[in-house]
Amino acid sequence: MTLRPTDCSTDTLRDVSEDDEYGAAGGASEAGSAADPGRAGGSSDTNEAGRRGQSASPGADRFVAAVAVDGEVLFAGPAVPAVLGVDRGALVGEDLLARVHPNDRGPVADAISAVATERVVTHRLRHANGGFVWVESVVDEELAPEFGGRVVTARRVDRDAAFPERFQKFLEYGSDLVTVVDADGRVRYESPSVEEVLGYEQGSTVGRSPLGYVHPDDRERVTEQFYRALSDPDESPTLEYRYRTADGDWVWLESRTRSLPADAEVGRLLINSRDVSERKERERRLTDRNEQLDRFASIVSHDLRNPLAVIRGSMEMAQLKDDTEPLERGERAVDRIDQLVSELLTLARQGSGIDDPTEFALGAVARDAWDTAGGDDADLVVGADATIRGDRGRLRQAFENLFRNAVEHAAPEAVGETEGGRGDENGADSLTVVVTATDGGFLVADDGPGVDADHRESVFEPGFTTCEDGTGYGLDIVREVVESHGWTVGLCDGDAAPASSENVTVPDGACFVFSGPGPDADSERPLWIDGR
């Protein structure tokens, strides 16, 4: 038989309710009068407790109830009307679980029946107006024998602070990736954002070590910090590393690792990660730009200072001897400064990307560049044409530097002492330069002396030259233009040049081969070379 409050003495009820917030016998004194309404009031302590319970109930934010393991309400405290808007007597005998919101019913039932070890449950209870109020219920661990059930203290809480579903939404819609790993270093949980950040289906990496997805160049460093965090709860390293996506690409992640409490059942480490690939790319561009500025500073401090010294000495010599002949040497120094300044400005304006690409013909831009940089004793031959999508102005600058390089180093006086190391035993009276499209891009070749094999790895390095009057930045400009388009450039012999779609002979001198992606290679970088 289930015991009812009416089967218990007032003193017994008071003892059961001593944990009530209203005092030593707050709600229980009220229960005592309900247990025996015909009595005059019992002891003076009971009457005083009853008055305190009544005065607190109109504005109370909590109530006490006794609930059987099947959910039946055996006793309801005086503050029930203030919290739920129903008479306390009407609540007695009702199934409390029927008043709990359906989405919260499971945890409440488990707490009351002792299926779950968690004794504090935040849930919703139906109000008399048809809506729901949020409460935090504390369920006594032991059964109260006087009731045959458990004493439940329900306290009304703020909805925003007690709304667990909103935190789940943070995980579902947040851009950061949340990962939980166990003591063995294997994934126990990954938030839904793993699909957006890395492309993996949620749950597909559970049971695996995240270290297997780390880039090989970063793995040793990440592994050391990872296991240090597993073994030392005070460690909370922040790491930046590359991580493999579902498509096989690599993204940069910034991860902050923190240890979970020792008694946490979900795992050992909590890792918050975010994609910082764009930031790393900006840092790379900034590093490149700083290196470029360092090169400029070196040139200004050294390369420009030398010709300025020549000019100053020539002027002093001319004044001393009253002769203008030394000024000719100073004039050559001025020409060198002019060339240096021009090429430095070109490098400074290159940038790292193409903002406004257009489509244009390969042959047309090559002829325009030849009009500016071609020599009187040189001929341009345009073979197969191509449609190019890119920056026409920058490509013209690249052609101008290649043409000027070819013309200057094919001159008889330049043989054996040229920028890039070009030169052999013969100099040509007339130079032929060929520009033609290939299957994968285009090439620029000439019938000059070619490039010394010992210097082929260095020709694109900034400042490298074997020519007394060279700046060493002509081919560096070419490299900058090519990289800004996402293309590649290499140097080969004419007989090793790729085939052209037109019947044109590729000279056997220096041959620069440009390769670009096709029109459909990557929609995010639409800078291509389409031969025709």
Secondary structure, 3 states (H helix, E strand, C coil): CCCCHHHCCHHHHHHHCCCCCCCCCHHHHHHHHHHCCCCCCCCHHHHHHHHHHHHHHHHCCEEEEEEECCCEEEEECCCHHHHHCCCHHHHCCCEHHHHECHHHHHHHHHHHHCCCCCCEEEEEEECCCCCEEEEEEEECCCCECCCCEEEEEEEECCHHHHCHHHHHHHHHHCCCEEEEECCCCCEEEECCCHHHHCCCCCCCCCCCCHHHHECHHHHHHHHHHHHHHHHCCCCCCEEEEEEECCCCCEEEEEEEEEECCCCCCCCCEEEEEEECHHHHHHHHHHHHHHHHHHHHHHHHHHHCHHHHHHHHHHHHHHHHHCCCCHHHHHHHHHHHHHHHHHHHHHHHCCCCCCCCCEEEEHHHHHHHHHHHHCCCCEEEEECCCEEEEECHHHHHHHHHHHHHHHHHHHCHHHCCCCHHHECCCCCCCCEEEEEEEECCEEEEEECCCCECHHHCCCCCCCCCCCCCCCCCCHHHHHHHHHHHHCCEEEEEEHHHCCCECCCCCCCCCEEEEEECCCCCCCCCCCCCEEEC
